[in-house]
Every structure is written in C-alpha cells, then in structure tokens.
Amino acid sequence: MVGGIVKLLLDTHTLLWFVDASTQDHIPAGAQALIANTENELLVSAVTPWELSLKHWLGKLPEAGVVLAAWPQVIQRLRATVLPVTDTHGILGGQLDWAHQDPFDRMLAAQAILEDATLVSADTVFDAAPGVHRVW
C-alpha cells in the first residue's frame, strides 16, 4: 500500500458510516482520506446490500433503509464498483482457515484476498484471517 493506486474493499459499516455525514467521524481521518482519494479504486461487495437489507429487516440497522433506497446513487457517489460474488469467492470464504463464523465477514475476507484489495474496517477480527490486509 505504498504509493500508487490502492484497491480498497469497504466493510459494510465503513460504507454505512462514510455515506452519512453525521457518522463519518466514526472513521479515522486516515481511512477517510484513503476512501476520498479519487486515485484509489473502491470496491463494495455484493454481500454488503444483502447484509444491510437483512439487518435492516431484523431491526438492527434502521438507518440502512435510506442507503438501500438510494443504493445506485450511493455507489455512484462513492465512485465505487460493486464486486460480484463468484464461485471462487464462495469456495475460499467457506474454506478459510479462520475460526470466525460470520458468513458476511468470511465472504469479505475471501474477496479481499482474491481481489488483492485492502479491507477498510474497524473490525479487528479480520486481523486473524490469513491473507487479509486491513486498514483503519
């Protein structure tokens, strides 16, 4: 991650906090600068809207409704690319030698590894995932 373009995969909470001006301060200035840098490539996993939808439906993330209602605009405003889930991502996500069981996190870890992307997340659980590079 020294110099040049950095490929960043945004964790679900990172996306949610970054797109809402009232919660952007939850993200450290260094991570905000990486996301805001137009030279960097931003990726958002296809599992992110699924996780947001599910948690919104369960009542755990009421604020996600606004983001979901404007999903295409949110992605465009971020100048991000939605990263589809492939069979290769799925296989690695299921086979990672990592005790963490959250399926969303396992998929993000697999995608970060296979896409050679740095995961932008506050969640230190990713530090134990072999091959995942996390910044926050």
Sequence and secondary structure as in RCSB ss.txt:
>XXXX:A:sequence
MVGGIVKLLLDTHTLLWFVDASTQDHIPAGAQALIANTENELLVSAVTPWELSLKHWLGKLPEAGVVLAAWPQVI
QRLRATVLPVTDTHGILGGQLDWAHQDPFDRMLAAQAILEDATLVSADTVFDAAPGVHRVW
>XXXX:A:secstr
  SS  EEEE HHHHHHHHSTTTGGGS HHHHHHHH TTSEEEEETHHHHHHHHHHHTTS TTHHHHHHTHHHHH
HHHTEEEE   HHHHHHHHH S     HHHHHHHHHHHHTT EEE S GGGGGSTT EEE 
